[in-house]
Amino acid sequence: MTKQKFEIVGGNYTSTADIPKDDDLFYHCLDCDGIIPSVPNDNVGCDCGNVFIDKDYWRLVVADLSKMEVVKVSV
Ligand SMILES: [Zn+2]
C-alpha cells in the first residue's frame, strides 16, 4: 500500500456551505484520521461517522466541523 501525502487546503469551517469540493479534494476527519473523497462515486463516510456525504442529495454532513479539514494530494 502506497502512502499518500496530503496538504491542507482549509479547516475550521463554520458551515458546510463554505467547504469546497472538487475532484482532487478530500475530507480529513481529525477524530478517526479517515480520509474520504469530496466527490465520491457513492455515499461515503469516515469510520467514526463525523463526516458523511450523501451522494443522492449532494449533501455533506459534518457532526463536528472543528474536527475536519479539507486536504488535497500533494505532488
Ligand atoms: Zn471520523
N, CA, C, O and the ligand as a Tripos MOL2 file, in Angstrom:
@<TRIPOS>MOLECULE
protein
  301   299    76     0     0
PROTEIN
NO_CHARGES

@<TRIPOS>ATOM
      1 N           0.8490   -1.2000    0.0000 N.3       1 MET1
      2 CA          0.0000    0.0000    0.0000 C.3       1 MET1
      3 C           0.8800    1.2440    0.0000 C.2       1 MET1
      4 O           1.7500    1.4070    0.8560 O.2       1 MET1
      5 N           0.6450    2.0920   -0.9470 N.am      2 THR2
      6 CA          1.4390    3.3090   -1.0070 C.3       2 THR2
      7 C           0.8590    4.3580   -0.0780 C.2       2 THR2
      8 O          -0.3540    4.4670    0.0980 O.2       2 THR2
      9 N           1.7460    5.1110    0.4980 N.am      3 LYS3
     10 CA          1.3050    6.1420    1.4230 C.3       3 LYS3
     11 C           1.2470    7.4740    0.6840 C.2       3 LYS3
     12 O           2.2350    7.9450    0.1230 O.2       3 LYS3
     13 N           0.0700    8.0530    0.7040 N.am      4 GLN4
     14 CA         -0.0830    9.3300    0.0220 C.3       4 GLN4
     15 C           0.1640   10.4740    0.9860 C.2       4 GLN4
     16 O          -0.1130   10.3870    2.1820 O.2       4 GLN4
     17 N           0.6850   11.5310    0.4310 N.am      5 LYS5
     18 CA          0.8770   12.7350    1.2380 C.3       5 LYS5
     19 C          -0.2140   13.7310    0.8900 C.2       5 LYS5
     20 O          -0.5780   13.9090   -0.2720 O.2       5 LYS5
     21 N          -0.7130   14.3590    1.9060 N.am      6 PHE6
     22 CA         -1.7610   15.3480    1.7000 C.3       6 PHE6
     23 C          -1.3150   16.7040    2.2300 C.2       6 PHE6
     24 O          -0.5670   16.8010    3.2030 O.2       6 PHE6
     25 N          -1.7940   17.7360    1.5670 N.am      7 GLU7
     26 CA         -1.5690   19.0640    2.1130 C.3       7 GLU7
     27 C          -2.9200   19.6970    2.4370 C.2       7 GLU7
     28 O          -3.9220   19.4710    1.7580 O.2       7 GLU7
     29 N          -2.9050   20.4840    3.4830 N.am      8 ILE8
     30 CA         -4.1550   21.0570    3.9780 C.3       8 ILE8
     31 C          -4.5930   22.2330    3.1030 C.2       8 ILE8
     32 O          -3.8150   23.1460    2.8240 O.2       8 ILE8
     33 N          -5.8330   22.1860    2.6890 N.am      9 VAL9
     34 CA         -6.4020   23.2780    1.8970 C.3       9 VAL9
     35 C          -7.1290   24.2620    2.8020 C.2       9 VAL9
     36 O          -7.0420   25.4750    2.6090 O.2       9 VAL9
     37 N          -7.8440   23.7390    3.7860 N.am     10 GLY10
     38 CA         -8.5620   24.6170    4.7000 C.3      10 GLY10
     39 C          -9.1200   23.8470    5.8740 C.2      10 GLY10
     40 O          -9.2010   22.6190    5.8500 O.2      10 GLY10
     41 N          -9.4980   24.5720    6.8890 N.am     11 GLY11
     42 CA        -10.0650   23.9450    8.0810 C.3      11 GLY11
     43 C         -10.8040   24.9700    8.9020 C.2      11 GLY11
     44 O         -10.9450   26.1230    8.4920 O.2      11 GLY11
     45 N         -11.2770   24.5570   10.0580 N.am     12 ASN12
     46 CA        -12.0100   25.4440   10.9600 C.3      12 ASN12
     47 C         -13.1840   26.1250   10.2710 C.2      12 ASN12
     48 O         -13.4260   27.3160   10.4650 O.2      12 ASN12
     49 N         -13.9020   25.3640    9.4720 N.am     13 TYR13
     50 CA        -15.0770   25.9150    8.8100 C.3      13 TYR13
     51 C         -16.2120   26.0890    9.8240 C.2      13 TYR13
     52 O         -16.2990   25.3670   10.8170 O.2      13 TYR13
     53 N         -17.0580   27.0480    9.5490 N.am     14 THR14
     54 CA        -18.1930   27.2750   10.4470 C.3      14 THR14
     55 C         -19.4930   26.7820    9.8320 C.2      14 THR14
     56 O         -20.5080   26.6670   10.5200 O.2      14 THR14
     57 N         -19.4640   26.4890    8.5270 N.am     15 SER15
     58 CA        -20.6580   25.9770    7.8670 C.3      15 SER15
     59 C         -20.2480   25.0430    6.7470 C.2      15 SER15
     60 O         -19.2470   25.2840    6.0720 O.2      15 SER15
     61 N         -21.0060   23.9850    6.5420 N.am     16 THR16
     62 CA        -20.6830   23.0650    5.4550 C.3      16 THR16
     63 C         -20.8300   23.7550    4.0990 C.2      16 THR16
     64 O         -20.2680   23.2930    3.1060 O.2      16 THR16
     65 N         -21.5780   24.8530    4.0500 N.am     17 ALA17
     66 CA        -21.7430   25.5760    2.7900 C.3      17 ALA17
     67 C         -20.4350   26.2320    2.3560 C.2      17 ALA17
     68 O         -20.2580   26.5430    1.1780 O.2      17 ALA17
     69 N         -19.5150   26.4450    3.3070 N.am     18 ASP18
     70 CA        -18.2350   27.0950    2.9980 C.3      18 ASP18
     71 C         -17.1760   26.1010    2.5630 C.2      18 ASP18
     72 O         -16.0920   26.4920    2.1310 O.2      18 ASP18
     73 N         -17.4830   24.8200    2.6750 N.am     19 ILE19
     74 CA        -16.4680   23.8050    2.4250 C.3      19 ILE19
     75 C         -16.4110   23.4830    0.9290 C.2      19 ILE19
     76 O         -17.4210   23.1070    0.3340 O.2      19 ILE19
     77 N         -15.2400   23.6290    0.3300 N.am     20 PRO20
     78 CA        -15.1170   23.3700   -1.1100 C.3      20 PRO20
     79 C         -15.1490   21.8760   -1.4190 C.2      20 PRO20
     80 O         -14.8240   21.0380   -0.5770 O.2      20 PRO20
     81 N         -15.5490   21.5680   -2.6480 N.am     21 LYS21
     82 CA        -15.4330   20.1840   -3.1020 C.3      21 LYS21
     83 C         -14.9480   20.1860   -4.5460 C.2      21 LYS21
     84 O         -15.3250   21.0390   -5.3500 O.2      21 LYS21
     85 N         -14.1060   19.2140   -4.8480 N.am     22 ASP22
     86 CA        -13.5620   19.0970   -6.1920 C.3      22 ASP22
     87 C         -12.9790   17.6980   -6.3430 C.2      22 ASP22
     88 O         -12.8140   16.9640   -5.3690 O.2      22 ASP22
     89 N         -12.6720   17.3510   -7.5830 N.am     23 ASP23
     90 CA        -12.1800   16.0070   -7.8510 C.3      23 ASP23
     91 C         -10.8860   15.6910   -7.1030 C.2      23 ASP23
     92 O         -10.6290   14.5360   -6.7640 O.2      23 ASP23
     93 N         -10.0830   16.7020   -6.8500 N.am     24 ASP24
     94 CA         -8.7950   16.4370   -6.2000 C.3      24 ASP24
     95 C          -8.8040   16.8150   -4.7190 C.2      24 ASP24
     96 O          -7.7550   16.8470   -4.0760 O.2      24 ASP24
     97 N          -9.9840   17.0980   -4.1850 N.am     25 LEU25
     98 CA        -10.0730   17.4560   -2.7710 C.3      25 LEU25
     99 C         -10.6270   16.2940   -1.9450 C.2      25 LEU25
    100 O         -11.4880   15.5400   -2.3990 O.2      25 LEU25
    101 N         -10.1200   16.1750   -0.7450 N.am     26 PHE26
    102 CA        -10.5560   15.1230    0.1680 C.3      26 PHE26
    103 C         -10.8690   15.7410    1.5210 C.2      26 PHE26
    104 O         -10.3700   16.8110    1.8670 O.2      26 PHE26
    105 N         -11.7040   15.0460    2.2740 N.am     27 TYR27
    106 CA        -12.0230   15.4960    3.6150 C.3      27 TYR27
    107 C         -11.3210   14.6080    4.6250 C.2      27 TYR27
    108 O         -11.4200   13.3820    4.5790 O.2      27 TYR27
    109 N         -10.6260   15.2410    5.5180 N.am     28 HIS28
    110 CA         -9.8610   14.5250    6.5300 C.3      28 HIS28
    111 C         -10.5430   14.6870    7.8780 C.2      28 HIS28
    112 O         -10.6840   15.8010    8.3840 O.2      28 HIS28
    113 N         -10.9670   13.5670    8.4560 N.am     29 CYS29
    114 CA        -11.5680   13.6070    9.7830 C.3      29 CYS29
    115 C         -10.4600   13.5330   10.8230 C.2      29 CYS29
    116 O          -9.6670   12.5910   10.8370 O.2      29 CYS29
    117 N         -10.4160   14.5350   11.6940 N.am     30 LEU30
    118 CA         -9.3500   14.5820   12.6950 C.3      30 LEU30
    119 C          -9.6520   13.6720   13.8800 C.2      30 LEU30
    120 O          -8.7870   13.4350   14.7230 O.2      30 LEU30
    121 N         -10.8640   13.1700   13.9430 N.am     31 ASP31
    122 CA        -11.2530   12.2790   15.0350 C.3      31 ASP31
    123 C         -10.7270   10.8710   14.8060 C.2      31 ASP31
    124 O         -10.0720   10.2980   15.6770 O.2      31 ASP31
    125 N         -11.0170   10.3060   13.6220 N.am     32 CYS32
    126 CA        -10.6140    8.9220   13.3430 C.3      32 CYS32
    127 C          -9.5000    8.8570   12.3070 C.2      32 CYS32
    128 O          -9.0530    7.7700   11.9420 O.2      32 CYS32
    129 N          -9.0450   10.0290   11.8260 N.am     33 ASP33
    130 CA         -7.9710   10.1070   10.8360 C.3      33 ASP33
    131 C          -8.3990    9.5230    9.4910 C.2      33 ASP33
    132 O          -7.5550    9.1410    8.6800 O.2      33 ASP33
    133 N          -9.6840    9.4550    9.2610 N.am     34 GLY34
    134 CA        -10.1730    8.9410    7.9890 C.3      34 GLY34
    135 C         -10.1220   10.0140    6.9090 C.2      34 GLY34
    136 O         -10.2550   11.2060    7.1860 O.2      34 GLY34
    137 N          -9.9280    9.5660    5.6820 N.am     35 ILE35
    138 CA         -9.9130   10.4820    4.5390 C.3      35 ILE35
    139 C         -10.9110    9.9850    3.5090 C.2      35 ILE35
    140 O         -10.8350    8.8430    3.0570 O.2      35 ILE35
    141 N         -11.8490   10.8520    3.1410 N.am     36 ILE36
    142 CA        -12.8460   10.4580    2.1540 C.3      36 ILE36
    143 C         -12.8480   11.4710    1.0130 C.2      36 ILE36
    144 O         -12.5760   12.6510    1.2320 O.2      36 ILE36
    145 N         -13.1550   11.0160   -0.2130 N.am     37 PRO37
    146 CA        -13.1800   11.9360   -1.3520 C.3      37 PRO37
    147 C         -14.3360   12.9300   -1.2290 C.2      37 PRO37
    148 O         -15.4100   12.5870   -0.7350 O.2      37 PRO37
    149 N         -14.1070   14.1530   -1.6800 N.am     38 SER38
    150 CA        -15.1650   15.1640   -1.5860 C.3      38 SER38
    151 C         -16.1850   15.0020   -2.7010 C.2      38 SER38
    152 O         -17.3010   15.5150   -2.6130 O.2      38 SER38
    153 N         -15.7890   14.2700   -3.7720 N.am     39 VAL39
    154 CA        -16.7310   13.9710   -4.8500 C.3      39 VAL39
    155 C         -16.7730   12.4560   -5.0190 C.2      39 VAL39
    156 O         -16.1630   11.9170   -5.9430 O.2      39 VAL39
    157 N         -17.4800   11.7760   -4.1440 N.am     40 PRO40
    158 CA        -17.4720   10.3080   -4.1480 C.3      40 PRO40
    159 C         -18.3760    9.7310   -5.2310 C.2      40 PRO40
    160 O         -19.2650   10.4060   -5.7510 O.2      40 PRO40
    161 N         -18.1280    8.4750   -5.5540 N.am     41 ASN41
    162 CA        -18.9870    7.7680   -6.5030 C.3      41 ASN41
    163 C         -20.2190    7.1880   -5.8140 C.2      41 ASN41
    164 O         -21.1920    6.8070   -6.4650 O.2      41 ASN41
    165 N         -20.1560    7.1300   -4.5010 N.am     42 ASP42
    166 CA        -21.2590    6.5520   -3.7530 C.3      42 ASP42
    167 C         -21.3020    7.2320   -2.3840 C.2      42 ASP42
    168 O         -20.3980    7.9880   -2.0270 O.2      42 ASP42
    169 N         -22.3430    6.9590   -1.6370 N.am     43 ASN43
    170 CA        -22.3930    7.5040   -0.2910 C.3      43 ASN43
    171 C         -21.1530    7.0510    0.4700 C.2      43 ASN43
    172 O         -20.7530    5.8890    0.3890 O.2      43 ASN43
    173 N         -20.5540    7.9690    1.2040 N.am     44 VAL44
    174 CA        -19.3260    7.6110    1.9020 C.3      44 VAL44
    175 C         -19.2370    8.4010    3.2010 C.2      44 VAL44
    176 O         -19.7020    9.5370    3.2960 O.2      44 VAL44
    177 N         -18.6330    7.7740    4.1860 N.am     45 GLY45
    178 CA        -18.4270    8.4550    5.4540 C.3      45 GLY45
    179 C         -17.1700    7.9310    6.1100 C.2      45 GLY45
    180 O         -16.6870    6.8540    5.7600 O.2      45 GLY45
    181 N         -16.6390    8.6760    7.0530 N.am     46 CYS46
    182 CA        -15.4520    8.1990    7.7520 C.3      46 CYS46
    183 C         -15.8660    7.1770    8.8110 C.2      46 CYS46
    184 O         -17.0520    7.0160    9.0990 O.2      46 CYS46
    185 N         -14.8820    6.4930    9.3840 N.am     47 ASP47
    186 CA        -15.1680    5.3900   10.3020 C.3      47 ASP47
    187 C         -15.9780    5.8200   11.5220 C.2      47 ASP47
    188 O         -16.8490    5.0790   11.9770 O.2      47 ASP47
    189 N         -15.7050    6.9920   12.0480 N.am     48 CYS48
    190 CA        -16.3840    7.4140   13.2760 C.3      48 CYS48
    191 C         -17.7090    8.1140   12.9850 C.2      48 CYS48
    192 O         -18.4790    8.3960   13.9030 O.2      48 CYS48
    193 N         -17.9740    8.3930   11.7090 N.am     49 GLY49
    194 CA        -19.2530    8.9960   11.3560 C.3      49 GLY49
    195 C         -19.3020   10.5010   11.4820 C.2      49 GLY49
    196 O         -20.3650   11.1020   11.3270 O.2      49 GLY49
    197 N         -18.1620   11.1210   11.7630 N.am     50 ASN50
    198 CA        -18.1450   12.5860   11.8930 C.3      50 ASN50
    199 C         -18.4140   13.2730   10.5590 C.2      50 ASN50
    200 O         -19.0950   14.2960   10.4980 O.2      50 ASN50
    201 N         -17.8700   12.6960    9.4940 N.am     51 VAL51
    202 CA        -18.0280   13.2720    8.1600 C.3      51 VAL51
    203 C         -18.7740   12.2760    7.2760 C.2      51 VAL51
    204 O         -18.4050   11.1050    7.1920 O.2      51 VAL51
    205 N         -19.8140   12.7520    6.6280 N.am     52 PHE52
    206 CA        -20.6060   11.8590    5.7890 C.3      52 PHE52
    207 C         -21.0960   12.6110    4.5660 C.2      52 PHE52
    208 O         -21.5230   13.7610    4.6600 O.2      52 PHE52
    209 N         -21.0320   11.9530    3.4200 N.am     53 ILE53
    210 CA        -21.5390   12.5430    2.1910 C.3      53 ILE53
    211 C         -22.6720   11.6890    1.6590 C.2      53 ILE53
    212 O         -22.5030   10.4990    1.3930 O.2      53 ILE53
    213 N         -23.8270   12.3130    1.5080 N.am     54 ASP54
    214 CA        -24.9920   11.6680    0.9350 C.3      54 ASP54
    215 C         -25.0170   12.0260   -0.5360 C.2      54 ASP54
    216 O         -25.4410   13.1190   -0.9130 O.2      54 ASP54
    217 N         -24.5570   11.0970   -1.3710 N.am     55 LYS55
    218 CA        -24.3630   11.4320   -2.7740 C.3      55 LYS55
    219 C         -25.6850   11.7240   -3.4900 C.2      55 LYS55
    220 O         -25.7420   12.5790   -4.3740 O.2      55 LYS55
    221 N         -26.7240   11.0240   -3.1100 N.am     56 ASP56
    222 CA        -28.0110   11.2040   -3.7880 C.3      56 ASP56
    223 C         -28.4920   12.6400   -3.7150 C.2      56 ASP56
    224 O         -29.1350   13.1380   -4.6390 O.2      56 ASP56
    225 N         -28.1760   13.3010   -2.6140 N.am     57 TYR57
    226 CA        -28.6360   14.6760   -2.4380 C.3      57 TYR57
    227 C         -27.4740   15.6730   -2.4800 C.2      57 TYR57
    228 O         -27.6640   16.8600   -2.2160 O.2      57 TYR57
    229 N         -26.2600   15.1870   -2.8170 N.am     58 TRP58
    230 CA        -25.0800   16.0410   -2.8060 C.3      58 TRP58
    231 C         -24.9790   16.8160   -1.4990 C.2      58 TRP58
    232 O         -24.7270   18.0210   -1.4750 O.2      58 TRP58
    233 N         -25.1830   16.0850   -0.4250 N.am     59 ARG59
    234 CA        -25.2200   16.7440    0.8640 C.3      59 ARG59
    235 C         -24.0410   16.2930    1.7150 C.2      59 ARG59
    236 O         -23.7760   15.1000    1.8590 O.2      59 ARG59
    237 N         -23.3600   17.2500    2.2590 N.am     60 LEU60
    238 CA        -22.2540   16.9620    3.1690 C.3      60 LEU60
    239 C         -22.7340   17.1740    4.5970 C.2      60 LEU60
    240 O         -23.2790   18.2250    4.9330 O.2      60 LEU60
    241 N         -22.5270   16.1710    5.4240 N.am     61 VAL61
    242 CA        -22.9330   16.2750    6.8160 C.3      61 VAL61
    243 C         -21.6980   16.1240    7.6930 C.2      61 VAL61
    244 O         -20.9900   15.1220    7.6030 O.2      61 VAL61
    245 N         -21.4420   17.0990    8.5270 N.am     62 VAL62
    246 CA        -20.3060   17.0480    9.4360 C.3      62 VAL62
    247 C         -20.8190   17.2970   10.8490 C.2      62 VAL62
    248 O         -21.3920   18.3480   11.1350 O.2      62 VAL62
    249 N         -20.6090   16.3210   11.7280 N.am     63 ALA63
    250 CA        -21.1020   16.4480   13.0980 C.3      63 ALA63
    251 C         -20.3070   17.5060   13.8520 C.2      63 ALA63
    252 O         -20.8840   18.3220   14.5710 O.2      63 ALA63
    253 N         -18.9940   17.4970   13.6910 N.am     64 ASP64
    254 CA        -18.1460   18.4510   14.4010 C.3      64 ASP64
    255 C         -17.1840   19.0980   13.4010 C.2      64 ASP64
    256 O         -16.1700   18.5090   13.0260 O.2      64 ASP64
    257 N         -17.5180   20.3050   12.9820 N.am     65 LEU65
    258 CA        -16.7270   20.9750   11.9480 C.3      65 LEU65
    259 C         -15.2980   21.2730   12.4020 C.2      65 LEU65
    260 O         -14.3980   21.4010   11.5710 O.2      65 LEU65
    261 N         -15.0860   21.3820   13.7050 N.am     66 SER66
    262 CA        -13.7340   21.6820   14.1950 C.3      66 SER66
    263 C         -12.8280   20.4650   14.0810 C.2      66 SER66
    264 O         -11.6160   20.5640   14.2720 O.2      66 SER66
    265 N         -13.4240   19.3130   13.7680 N.am     67 LYS67
    266 CA        -12.6160   18.0960   13.6800 C.3      67 LYS67
    267 C         -12.5420   17.5610   12.2690 C.2      67 LYS67
    268 O         -12.3930   16.3560   12.0630 O.2      67 LYS67
    269 N         -12.6480   18.4650   11.2790 N.am     68 MET68
    270 CA        -12.4140   18.0440    9.9010 C.3      68 MET68
    271 C         -11.6590   19.1400    9.1830 C.2      68 MET68
    272 O         -11.7540   20.3170    9.5320 O.2      68 MET68
    273 N         -10.9110   18.7380    8.1790 N.am     69 GLU69
    274 CA        -10.2160   19.6960    7.3430 C.3      69 GLU69
    275 C         -10.2370   19.1960    5.9130 C.2      69 GLU69
    276 O         -10.4090   18.0050    5.6540 O.2      69 GLU69
    277 N         -10.0570   20.1370    4.9810 N.am     70 VAL70
    278 CA        -10.0330   19.7760    3.5680 C.3      70 VAL70
    279 C          -8.5710   19.6460    3.1480 C.2      70 VAL70
    280 O          -7.7480   20.5200    3.4220 O.2      70 VAL70
    281 N          -8.2690   18.5380    2.4800 N.am     71 VAL71
    282 CA         -6.8950   18.3040    2.0310 C.3      71 VAL71
    283 C          -6.9010   17.9350    0.5510 C.2      71 VAL71
    284 O          -7.9320   17.5640   -0.0110 O.2      71 VAL71
    285 N          -5.7290   18.0460   -0.0630 N.am     72 LYS72
    286 CA         -5.5730   17.5260   -1.4110 C.3      72 LYS72
    287 C          -4.2640   16.7670   -1.4890 C.2      72 LYS72
    288 O          -3.3460   16.9920   -0.7000 O.2      72 LYS72
    289 N          -4.1950   15.8710   -2.4490 N.am     73 VAL73
    290 CA         -2.9910   15.0730   -2.6050 C.3      73 VAL73
    291 C          -1.8670   15.9960   -3.0370 C.2      73 VAL73
    292 O          -1.9970   16.7270   -4.0190 O.2      73 VAL73
    293 N          -0.7670   15.9600   -2.3040 N.am     74 SER74
    294 CA          0.3630   16.7860   -2.6850 C.3      74 SER74
    295 C           1.2470   16.0210   -3.6480 C.2      74 SER74
    296 O           1.4850   14.8260   -3.4760 O.2      74 SER74
    297 N           1.7290   16.7130   -4.6570 N.am     75 VAL75
    298 CA          2.5060   16.0530   -5.7030 C.3      75 VAL75
    299 C           3.9720   16.4290   -5.6200 C.2      75 VAL75
    300 O           4.7760   15.9620   -6.4270 O.2      75 VAL75
    301 ZN        -14.0910   10.2350   11.5590 Zn       76 ZN76
@<TRIPOS>BOND
     1     1     2 1
     2     2     3 1
     3     3     4 2
     4     3     5 am
     5     5     6 1
     6     6     7 1
     7     7     8 2
     8     7     9 am
     9     9    10 1
    10    10    11 1
    11    11    12 2
    12    11    13 am
    13    13    14 1
    14    14    15 1
    15    15    16 2
    16    15    17 am
    17    17    18 1
    18    18    19 1
    19    19    20 2
    20    19    21 am
    21    21    22 1
    22    22    23 1
    23    23    24 2
    24    23    25 am
    25    25    26 1
    26    26    27 1
    27    27    28 2
    28    27    29 am
    29    29    30 1
    30    30    31 1
    31    31    32 2
    32    31    33 am
    33    33    34 1
    34    34    35 1
    35    35    36 2
    36    35    37 am
    37    37    38 1
    38    38    39 1
    39    39    40 2
    40    39    41 am
    41    41    42 1
    42    42    43 1
    43    43    44 2
    44    43    45 am
    45    45    46 1
    46    46    47 1
    47    47    48 2
    48    47    49 am
    49    49    50 1
    50    50    51 1
    51    51    52 2
    52    51    53 am
    53    53    54 1
    54    54    55 1
    55    55    56 2
    56    55    57 am
    57    57    58 1
    58    58    59 1
    59    59    60 2
    60    59    61 am
    61    61    62 1
    62    62    63 1
    63    63    64 2
    64    63    65 am
    65    65    66 1
    66    66    67 1
    67    67    68 2
    68    67    69 am
    69    69    70 1
    70    70    71 1
    71    71    72 2
    72    71    73 am
    73    73    74 1
    74    74    75 1
    75    75    76 2
    76    75    77 am
    77    77    78 1
    78    78    79 1
    79    79    80 2
    80    79    81 am
    81    81    82 1
    82    82    83 1
    83    83    84 2
    84    83    85 am
    85    85    86 1
    86    86    87 1
    87    87    88 2
    88    87    89 am
    89    89    90 1
    90    90    91 1
    91    91    92 2
    92    91    93 am
    93    93    94 1
    94    94    95 1
    95    95    96 2
    96    95    97 am
    97    97    98 1
    98    98    99 1
    99    99   100 2
   100    99   101 am
   101   101   102 1
   102   102   103 1
   103   103   104 2
   104   103   105 am
   105   105   106 1
   106   106   107 1
   107   107   108 2
   108   107   109 am
   109   109   110 1
   110   110   111 1
   111   111   112 2
   112   111   113 am
   113   113   114 1
   114   114   115 1
   115   115   116 2
   116   115   117 am
   117   117   118 1
   118   118   119 1
   119   119   120 2
   120   119   121 am
   121   121   122 1
   122   122   123 1
   123   123   124 2
   124   123   125 am
   125   125   126 1
   126   126   127 1
   127   127   128 2
   128   127   129 am
   129   129   130 1
   130   130   131 1
   131   131   132 2
   132   131   133 am
   133   133   134 1
   134   134   135 1
   135   135   136 2
   136   135   137 am
   137   137   138 1
   138   138   139 1
   139   139   140 2
   140   139   141 am
   141   141   142 1
   142   142   143 1
   143   143   144 2
   144   143   145 am
   145   145   146 1
   146   146   147 1
   147   147   148 2
   148   147   149 am
   149   149   150 1
   150   150   151 1
   151   151   152 2
   152   151   153 am
   153   153   154 1
   154   154   155 1
   155   155   156 2
   156   155   157 am
   157   157   158 1
   158   158   159 1
   159   159   160 2
   160   159   161 am
   161   161   162 1
   162   162   163 1
   163   163   164 2
   164   163   165 am
   165   165   166 1
   166   166   167 1
   167   167   168 2
   168   167   169 am
   169   169   170 1
   170   170   171 1
   171   171   172 2
   172   171   173 am
   173   173   174 1
   174   174   175 1
   175   175   176 2
   176   175   177 am
   177   177   178 1
   178   178   179 1
   179   179   180 2
   180   179   181 am
   181   181   182 1
   182   182   183 1
   183   183   184 2
   184   183   185 am
   185   185   186 1
   186   186   187 1
   187   187   188 2
   188   187   189 am
   189   189   190 1
   190   190   191 1
   191   191   192 2
   192   191   193 am
   193   193   194 1
   194   194   195 1
   195   195   196 2
   196   195   197 am
   197   197   198 1
   198   198   199 1
   199   199   200 2
   200   199   201 am
   201   201   202 1
   202   202   203 1
   203   203   204 2
   204   203   205 am
   205   205   206 1
   206   206   207 1
   207   207   208 2
   208   207   209 am
   209   209   210 1
   210   210   211 1
   211   211   212 2
   212   211   213 am
   213   213   214 1
   214   214   215 1
   215   215   216 2
   216   215   217 am
   217   217   218 1
   218   218   219 1
   219   219   220 2
   220   219   221 am
   221   221   222 1
   222   222   223 1
   223   223   224 2
   224   223   225 am
   225   225   226 1
   226   226   227 1
   227   227   228 2
   228   227   229 am
   229   229   230 1
   230   230   231 1
   231   231   232 2
   232   231   233 am
   233   233   234 1
   234   234   235 1
   235   235   236 2
   236   235   237 am
   237   237   238 1
   238   238   239 1
   239   239   240 2
   240   239   241 am
   241   241   242 1
   242   242   243 1
   243   243   244 2
   244   243   245 am
   245   245   246 1
   246   246   247 1
   247   247   248 2
   248   247   249 am
   249   249   250 1
   250   250   251 1
   251   251   252 2
   252   251   253 am
   253   253   254 1
   254   254   255 1
   255   255   256 2
   256   255   257 am
   257   257   258 1
   258   258   259 1
   259   259   260 2
   260   259   261 am
   261   261   262 1
   262   262   263 1
   263   263   264 2
   264   263   265 am
   265   265   266 1
   266   266   267 1
   267   267   268 2
   268   267   269 am
   269   269   270 1
   270   270   271 1
   271   271   272 2
   272   271   273 am
   273   273   274 1
   274   274   275 1
   275   275   276 2
   276   275   277 am
   277   277   278 1
   278   278   279 1
   279   279   280 2
   280   279   281 am
   281   281   282 1
   282   282   283 1
   283   283   284 2
   284   283   285 am
   285   285   286 1
   286   286   287 1
   287   287   288 2
   288   287   289 am
   289   289   290 1
   290   290   291 1
   291   291   292 2
   292   291   293 am
   293   293   294 1
   294   294   295 1
   295   295   296 2
   296   295   297 am
   297   297   298 1
   298   298   299 1
   299   299   300 2
@<TRIPOS>SUBSTRUCTURE
     1 MET1         2 RESIDUE 1 A MET
     2 THR2         6 RESIDUE 1 A THR
     3 LYS3        10 RESIDUE 1 A LYS
     4 GLN4        14 RESIDUE 1 A GLN
     5 LYS5        18 RESIDUE 1 A LYS
     6 PHE6        22 RESIDUE 1 A PHE
     7 GLU7        26 RESIDUE 1 A GLU
     8 ILE8        30 RESIDUE 1 A ILE
     9 VAL9        34 RESIDUE 1 A VAL
    10 GLY10       38 RESIDUE 1 A GLY
    11 GLY11       42 RESIDUE 1 A GLY
    12 ASN12       46 RESIDUE 1 A ASN
    13 TYR13       50 RESIDUE 1 A TYR
    14 THR14       54 RESIDUE 1 A THR
    15 SER15       58 RESIDUE 1 A SER
    16 THR16       62 RESIDUE 1 A THR
    17 ALA17       66 RESIDUE 1 A ALA
    18 ASP18       70 RESIDUE 1 A ASP
    19 ILE19       74 RESIDUE 1 A ILE
    20 PRO20       78 RESIDUE 1 A PRO
    21 LYS21       82 RESIDUE 1 A LYS
    22 ASP22       86 RESIDUE 1 A ASP
    23 ASP23       90 RESIDUE 1 A ASP
    24 ASP24       94 RESIDUE 1 A ASP
    25 LEU25       98 RESIDUE 1 A LEU
    26 PHE26      102 RESIDUE 1 A PHE
    27 TYR27      106 RESIDUE 1 A TYR
    28 HIS28      110 RESIDUE 1 A HIS
    29 CYS29      114 RESIDUE 1 A CYS
    30 LEU30      118 RESIDUE 1 A LEU
    31 ASP31      122 RESIDUE 1 A ASP
    32 CYS32      126 RESIDUE 1 A CYS
    33 ASP33      130 RESIDUE 1 A ASP
    34 GLY34      134 RESIDUE 1 A GLY
    35 ILE35      138 RESIDUE 1 A ILE
    36 ILE36      142 RESIDUE 1 A ILE
    37 PRO37      146 RESIDUE 1 A PRO
    38 SER38      150 RESIDUE 1 A SER
    39 VAL39      154 RESIDUE 1 A VAL
    40 PRO40      158 RESIDUE 1 A PRO
    41 ASN41      162 RESIDUE 1 A ASN
    42 ASP42      166 RESIDUE 1 A ASP
    43 ASN43      170 RESIDUE 1 A ASN
    44 VAL44      174 RESIDUE 1 A VAL
    45 GLY45      178 RESIDUE 1 A GLY
    46 CYS46      182 RESIDUE 1 A CYS
    47 ASP47      186 RESIDUE 1 A ASP
    48 CYS48      190 RESIDUE 1 A CYS
    49 GLY49      194 RESIDUE 1 A GLY
    50 ASN50      198 RESIDUE 1 A ASN
    51 VAL51      202 RESIDUE 1 A VAL
    52 PHE52      206 RESIDUE 1 A PHE
    53 ILE53      210 RESIDUE 1 A ILE
    54 ASP54      214 RESIDUE 1 A ASP
    55 LYS55      218 RESIDUE 1 A LYS
    56 ASP56      222 RESIDUE 1 A ASP
    57 TYR57      226 RESIDUE 1 A TYR
    58 TRP58      230 RESIDUE 1 A TRP
    59 ARG59      234 RESIDUE 1 A ARG
    60 LEU60      238 RESIDUE 1 A LEU
    61 VAL61      242 RESIDUE 1 A VAL
    62 VAL62      246 RESIDUE 1 A VAL
    63 ALA63      250 RESIDUE 1 A ALA
    64 ASP64      254 RESIDUE 1 A ASP
    65 LEU65      258 RESIDUE 1 A LEU
    66 SER66      262 RESIDUE 1 A SER
    67 LYS67      266 RESIDUE 1 A LYS
    68 MET68      270 RESIDUE 1 A MET
    69 GLU69      274 RESIDUE 1 A GLU
    70 VAL70      278 RESIDUE 1 A VAL
    71 VAL71      282 RESIDUE 1 A VAL
    72 LYS72      286 RESIDUE 1 A LYS
    73 VAL73      290 RESIDUE 1 A VAL
    74 SER74      294 RESIDUE 1 A SER
    75 VAL75      298 RESIDUE 1 A VAL
    76 ZN76       301 GROUP 0 **** ****
